[in-house]
């Protein structure tokens, strides 16, 4: 073999395993969040029941016109589906400013609610 014909062998690259996040919270402290939108109320109730069967807490969040639906979902879940099993742990109300896409229009203020259901 001449110098020109020398073939260099590349060593195969070793894959290093990705670092795993070991700072997980215990499942009892995690709160699953349900964002209320345009689906039927019963759909969200079933999601809340499913979450509360697996976890100790569930958070129902809504803003604007969907606030009344969030309250309905919390009450239906608490009174009809999981009687004497859950309670309303906390209700947090607030407001957010939503910027407009168009220039010159001031931001709108939208009310928000966060209802936290907790297993007894």
GINORSUL-V264249 format. One record per residue. N is the residue number from 1. RES is the residue in one letter. PHI is phi in whole degrees, 0 to 359 (* if undefined). PSI is psi in degrees with one decimal (999 if undefined). NEAR is the number of other ideal C-beta (glycine too) atoms within 12 Angstrom. Layout:
n=N res=RES phi=PHI psi=PSI near=NEAR
n=N res=RES phi=PHI psi=PSI near=NEAR
This chain:
n=1 res=X phi=* psi=139.1 near=6
n=2 res=X phi=268 psi=174.0 near=6
n=3 res=X phi=295 psi=-30.3 near=7
n=4 res=X phi=287 psi=-26.7 near=6
n=5 res=X phi=269 psi=0.8 near=7
n=6 res=X phi=293 psi=126.0 near=8
n=7 res=X phi=256 psi=126.0 near=9
n=8 res=X phi=271 psi=132.7 near=7
n=9 res=X phi=265 psi=128.6 near=6
n=10 res=X phi=270 psi=136.2 near=6
n=11 res=X phi=286 psi=138.4 near=6
n=12 res=X phi=297 psi=138.9 near=6
n=13 res=X phi=283 psi=136.0 near=6
n=14 res=X phi=273 psi=135.0 near=6
n=15 res=X phi=274 psi=129.4 near=6
n=16 res=X phi=265 psi=135.1 near=6
n=17 res=X phi=293 psi=143.9 near=6
n=18 res=X phi=291 psi=145.2 near=6
n=19 res=X phi=286 psi=135.1 near=7
n=20 res=X phi=266 psi=146.2 near=7
n=21 res=X phi=281 psi=112.6 near=7
n=22 res=X phi=261 psi=8.0 near=6
n=23 res=X phi=260 psi=52.2 near=7
n=24 res=X phi=279 psi=144.0 near=9
n=25 res=X phi=279 psi=150.2 near=13
n=26 res=X phi=298 psi=149.2 near=11
n=27 res=X phi=298 psi=-27.4 near=14
n=28 res=X phi=290 psi=-22.2 near=12
n=29 res=X phi=266 psi=-14.6 near=12
n=30 res=X phi=282 psi=141.5 near=16
n=31 res=X phi=241 psi=123.2 near=27
n=32 res=X phi=279 psi=138.5 near=25
n=33 res=X phi=251 psi=133.2 near=22
n=34 res=X phi=247 psi=119.3 near=35
n=35 res=X phi=266 psi=123.0 near=21
n=36 res=X phi=276 psi=132.3 near=33
n=37 res=X phi=227 psi=-133.2 near=20
n=38 res=X phi=261 psi=1.2 near=13
n=39 res=X phi=290 psi=170.1 near=17
n=40 res=X phi=294 psi=152.3 near=15
n=41 res=X phi=300 psi=-42.4 near=27
n=42 res=X phi=296 psi=-29.7 near=17
n=43 res=X phi=298 psi=-44.4 near=18
n=44 res=X phi=289 psi=-34.5 near=35
n=45 res=X phi=298 psi=-44.5 near=31
n=46 res=X phi=295 psi=-36.6 near=21
n=47 res=X phi=295 psi=-43.1 near=29
n=48 res=X phi=297 psi=-42.4 near=41
n=49 res=X phi=297 psi=-42.7 near=29
n=50 res=X phi=298 psi=-45.2 near=18
n=51 res=X phi=296 psi=-43.7 near=31
n=52 res=X phi=288 psi=-20.4 near=33
n=53 res=X phi=285 psi=-25.3 near=19
n=54 res=X phi=260 psi=-27.4 near=16
n=55 res=X phi=231 psi=170.3 near=27
n=56 res=X phi=271 psi=-20.6 near=25
n=57 res=X phi=224 psi=153.8 near=31
n=58 res=X phi=213 psi=136.4 near=40
n=59 res=X phi=245 psi=127.8 near=32
n=60 res=X phi=251 psi=117.3 near=45
n=61 res=X phi=242 psi=138.3 near=33
n=62 res=X phi=208 psi=163.2 near=35
n=63 res=X phi=215 psi=155.1 near=27
n=64 res=X phi=67 psi=-133.5 near=21
n=65 res=X phi=292 psi=-16.5 near=15
n=66 res=X phi=277 psi=-3.3 near=26
n=67 res=X phi=299 psi=-42.3 near=25
n=68 res=X phi=295 psi=-34.4 near=18
n=69 res=X phi=293 psi=-37.9 near=30
n=70 res=X phi=297 psi=-41.4 near=39
n=71 res=X phi=295 psi=-42.9 near=25
n=72 res=X phi=301 psi=-43.8 near=25
n=73 res=X phi=297 psi=-44.9 near=41
n=74 res=X phi=297 psi=-43.1 near=40
n=75 res=X phi=289 psi=-40.4 near=26
n=76 res=X phi=296 psi=-43.0 near=26
n=77 res=X phi=298 psi=-43.6 near=36
n=78 res=X phi=285 psi=-39.6 near=30
n=79 res=X phi=267 psi=-33.0 near=19
n=80 res=X phi=258 psi=-42.8 near=20
n=81 res=X phi=266 psi=-44.3 near=26
n=82 res=X phi=238 psi=60.2 near=27
n=83 res=X phi=298 psi=136.0 near=14
n=84 res=X phi=58 psi=19.0 near=11
n=85 res=X phi=246 psi=-27.6 near=20
n=86 res=X phi=227 psi=163.4 near=31
n=87 res=X phi=217 psi=161.8 near=24
n=88 res=X phi=281 psi=114.1 near=27
n=89 res=X phi=279 psi=-42.1 near=22
n=90 res=X phi=201 psi=150.7 near=18
n=91 res=X phi=231 psi=121.5 near=23
n=92 res=X phi=245 psi=123.3 near=19
n=93 res=X phi=246 psi=154.6 near=18
n=94 res=X phi=189 psi=-165.9 near=16
n=95 res=X phi=213 psi=154.5 near=16
n=96 res=X phi=231 psi=148.0 near=18
n=97 res=X phi=262 psi=128.1 near=14
n=98 res=X phi=250 psi=122.1 near=16
n=99 res=X phi=285 psi=145.1 near=14
n=100 res=X phi=275 psi=152.0 near=11
n=101 res=X phi=287 psi=-26.7 near=9
n=102 res=X phi=268 psi=148.5 near=9
n=103 res=X phi=282 psi=149.8 near=7
n=104 res=X phi=87 psi=-8.8 near=8
n=105 res=X phi=263 psi=125.3 near=10
n=106 res=X phi=292 psi=156.4 near=11
n=107 res=X phi=294 psi=148.6 near=14
n=108 res=X phi=267 psi=146.0 near=16
n=109 res=X phi=260 psi=124.6 near=14
n=110 res=X phi=240 psi=132.7 near=19
n=111 res=X phi=286 psi=149.0 near=22
n=112 res=X phi=228 psi=156.3 near=25
n=113 res=X phi=217 psi=145.6 near=32
n=114 res=X phi=226 psi=110.6 near=30
n=115 res=X phi=256 psi=120.9 near=38
n=116 res=X phi=255 psi=118.0 near=30
n=117 res=X phi=261 psi=137.9 near=43
n=118 res=X phi=228 psi=139.6 near=28
n=119 res=X phi=288 psi=138.4 near=26
n=120 res=X phi=281 psi=999 near=15
